[in-house]
Amino acid sequence: MERLSSFVLGRWHAAAGDLSTLVDPTSEAPLAQAGSGGIDFRAVLAFARERGGPALRQLTFAERGKLLAGIAGAIHAQRDELIEVSIQSGGTTRGDAKFDIDGAIGTLTFYAGLAEKLGTKPYLLDGAGVQLGRTPRFFGQHVLVPRQGVAVHVNAFNFPAWGMMEKAACALLAGMPVLEKPGTPTALLAWRIAQLVVDKAGLPEGAYQVVIGSLGDALDHLGPQDVLAFTGSSATGAKLRGHPNVVRHNVRVNIEADSLNAAVLAPDVDPSSETFGLFLNNVALDMTQKTGQKCTAVRRILVPSDKVAMVRDELVAALARIVVGDPADKATRMGPLASKSQLDEVRAGIERLAKAGTIACGGSKPVHAKGWFVAPTLIVANDGRNPVFHAEEVFGPVAVLLPYSGDAREAASIVNLGGGGLVCSAYSNDAAWNQTFALEAAPWHGRVWLASDKLADQALPPGMVLPQMVHGGPGRAGGGEELGAERGLAFYQQRTALQGFQGHLQAL
Ligand code: NAP
C-alpha cells in the first residue's frame, strides 16, 4: 500500500508514527497510509521563515504570479490523472472531481492574472495618502507589507485541490511561504498535487511545504509574524483559535467553518417562470453535488406555506433522477460520502432532523451493501423556526423544507437563525422584496445571492465560490474572510500607517 510522504525541509519525509489508513469510499478497500511522525515542526516553520519567506519577498508580484501560473499549469497537465485519483480516493463523480480540480486551477490562474496588475514594489498602497499637518509636508499613507512568518493552512477533507490552492495562491502572491495540511481522509489527491508542485512549479526552497497527516506540535511553535488559516468544522476551529500559544502570540487566525446555507423562494415567483426553474435546479444541484459535502451547499429551503407541497413534489421528482452509485460509472450522479465517520454523522443527523418533520425522500438507511452511500434526503419541517433545523450542519445530501409567510423580513429572520452563514440565496423578480431581504440577511452572511428572470440564463450557482468575491461568513461560519481578489492578500500582509515628510513617503 502507498505510504504518503510529506514534503518538508526541502525533501520528502516518509510516512511514520501512528499511521491513518485512507480508504476508497466506494469499495471500502484500503488505498494508502499517512502519518507525520518524526517531523521536527519547529525546524519546518523556521525553514519556511528563513528560506521561503526571504526568497518570495525578493520577487515582484508579477514574478510571484508566474509561480502561481506554473502551479496551475502543472496541475492542468495532469488533470485526467488527478480526476481519477479524486474519484477513487474521494468518492467523487467525474463532475465533482472537476469542480475541485478546476476550482484550484481557476483560482491560481485568476491570482496569476491579478499579480500582473499589482506593480513591481514590494508592498501595496492601501487607499490614498492624507495630509496630517498644517501643510501637506506632514503626510500619512497606509501600506500593506508581507508578514515575515509562515502561513499554516489547515484544510478540510472535502476540497483537497481547491481548498489547498485557494489559500496557497493568496499567501504566495502576498509573499508568505506556506505549510499546507490537507484533511487526511482524502489526502491522496492533495499529496499527488504536492508532488506536481514540488517537481514542476519551480518554487523557491521553503516556499511550499506540505504535511500529510497530523500537524503534530506545529502550533506550539507559531510566532507573532505567522498566520493560521483553517477550514473545517467549527469545533476544530474553536480548538485551534484557542490554542494557548496562538493566543499568547496573537497569531493571526482565519476560520472558515460550517454553515447552514439557505435558499429562499419569494411569493412572487410563478412556477412557470425561469426563476422557479433556476431555484429547483440550484437546490437539487447544491444538495447532491459532492454528495452534499460542500461548505456552501443548501441545508435549509424556505418556501411560502402555500407552495410547500408543490415544491416538495418537484424536488422529490428531481432528486429521484439522481443515480446514486459507483462514481466511476458515467451514469452516476452522486457518489458515496468520503469516510465512514461522515456516513455515521450524516445518518445520525438525518434521524435528528426527521424527529421534527416528515421525510419526503431518502432517509438514513444505507443505499448499497458496500460503500458509504446515503440517498438524497429531503425533510419537510413541521415548524420553520424549530431550533433543531438551525442548530447543526448535516454535512451530506440533506436539506429541510421550511414554511414561512412570504414576507421578506420574516424570511431573513428565519435564515439568520443559522447564527451566521457563508451564503444565502433568494429567488424573486420583485426588486423591493430582494432589497429588503438582502439588507436584512447581509449582516449575517458573507455572500447574498439574488436570482431573478433577468439573469436566469447566465448566473453561476450560489454554491460556487469565485475568486473575485469574498468567501467566509460571520458567527457559526467562522468569522473569517478569504479571496475577494486583492482583499484575499490582506490576511498575509501587515497594514502599517506610515507618517512622515511627504517627500520621503512619496519617494518610497
Ligand atoms: P475537521 O474535522 O474540523 O477537520 C478539518 C481539518 O482540521 C483537517 O485537516 C483535520 O485533520 C484538522 N484537525 C482536526 N483536529 C485538529 C487539531 N487538533 N489540530 C490541528 N488540526 C486538526 O473538518 P472536516 O471533517 O475535515 O471538514 C468538514 C467541515 O468543514 C464541515 O463542517 C464543512 O462545513 C467545513 N468546511 C468549511 C468550508 C468553508 O470554506 N467555510 C469549506 C469546506 C469545509 P485530519 O483530517 O487529519 O483530522
Boltz pocket constraint, residues with backbone or C-beta under 6 A from the ligand:
constraints:
  - pocket:
      binder: B
      contacts: [[A, 154], [A, 155], [A, 156], [A, 157], [A, 158], [A, 159], [A, 181], [A, 182], [A, 183], [A, 184], [A, 185], [A, 213], [A, 214], [A, 215], [A, 231], [A, 232], [A, 233], [A, 234], [A, 235], [A, 236], [A, 237], [A, 239], [A, 240], [A, 256], [A, 257], [A, 258], [A, 259], [A, 294], [A, 295], [A, 393], [A, 395], [A, 422], [A, 472], [A, 477], [A, 478]]
      max_distance: 6.0
